[in-house]
Amino acid sequence: MQDPSKVFEISSTSVLDLKAELFKQREEFERQKVVAKNQPISAASRKVAKKPGIWERQNKGVLERSHRDELEKVETSTLEASRAAMERKAKLYDHLSKTGISDEILSEEVLVDFDRKAWEQPSEDEPTKEKNKSEDPWVEYIDEFGRTRVARKSEVPKSESPVIGPTIPSDDNEMIPEDLLLQRWEEAAKKELNSGIGPIHYDETKEIRTKGVGFYRFSKDEDERQEQMRALKQLRLETELKRASRQTIKEKRQAQLDARMDMIRVKRRKISSKNGTNSTRSTEDTTTESVISDVTNIPNISSSTDSTNNESFNKVLQLTNPEQAVNDLLSDIRRQIETKKKNG
């Protein structure tokens, strides 16, 4: 804290300046007071500013977006002008690089020696793609599925088989004549034939794919491979014979069943054509028994026992209507046939 007993020395100049400033402010206050008394305050000056209405309010960010669009227009025009200037300079540079500078004044102002540049680099205008194509020729190769493909040397996968054909640009045969290469290939082929190795069979380990259900892996030994193929052919022949015999038996059974069904239908027509009031009960029973005996003579239709058949026949004989009996018996036969088909 400052000591209250301490006295600060103030110069007379500072006191005079302070008095002058105080007097000036007092005069300004009096003048404004007089003006305010003479001029009454209007209602417009006391009016409080209202909030802007809905239609007067501007959307948020409109001014910022418009300002940003103006800046982008300016930048776009500037970039286009800069691009045009750079393209013009690039064309001039290429022209000077090819032809050189003939103007002495221009040659003194330019720091690049275009005459020497055009002399040292005469092939700059040639496209580099032709050079790249000559260094990367077309070659043939075998892919992972054993197919012959044609592609650039740089695009051939490193893990694939070596390139085949007379267009192999390897280091060993680039300087060897074509006749000598053909002779070497013929010798290699004869050596492979005389070695007794035989043809190369399919190797599933070189294919990365899922094998089907019918896939069979043969042995790499030639004798065992031939034995496996003979056994496979024998199994196929047996399967075809069994399938044919089963189909034949099935067709025979169906033919017998159709014949018996036709016979039953004929007897049903005969029974229905007769007048039930004139016929006696004994005649109806005899006819029903004959129909049942014909039906039971069908071979290989059902595997049920004789006792079961007798019970069904007794039930049929107990019926008063022989036509209904035949219908029920036919329904039982159809049911037994369908059950046998489902079981095997």
Secondary structure, DSSP 8 states (H G I E B T S, - for coil): ---TT------HHHHHHHHHHHHHHHHHHHHHHHHHHHS---HHHH-------TTTS--TTHHHHHHHHHHHHHHHHHHHHHHHHHHHHHHHHHHHHHH----HHHHHH--S-HHHHHHH-TTTTS-HHHHHHHHS-EEEEE-TTS-EEEEEGGGS-TTS----STT---SSSSSS-HHHHHHHHHHHHHHHHHTT-------GGG--S---TT-----SSHHHHHHHHHHHHHHHHHHHHHHHHHHHHHHHHHHHHHHHHHHHHHHHHHHHHS-TTTS-HHHHHHHHHHHHHHHHT-TTS----HHHHHHHHHHHHT-S-HHHHHHHHHHHHHHHHHHHHHH-
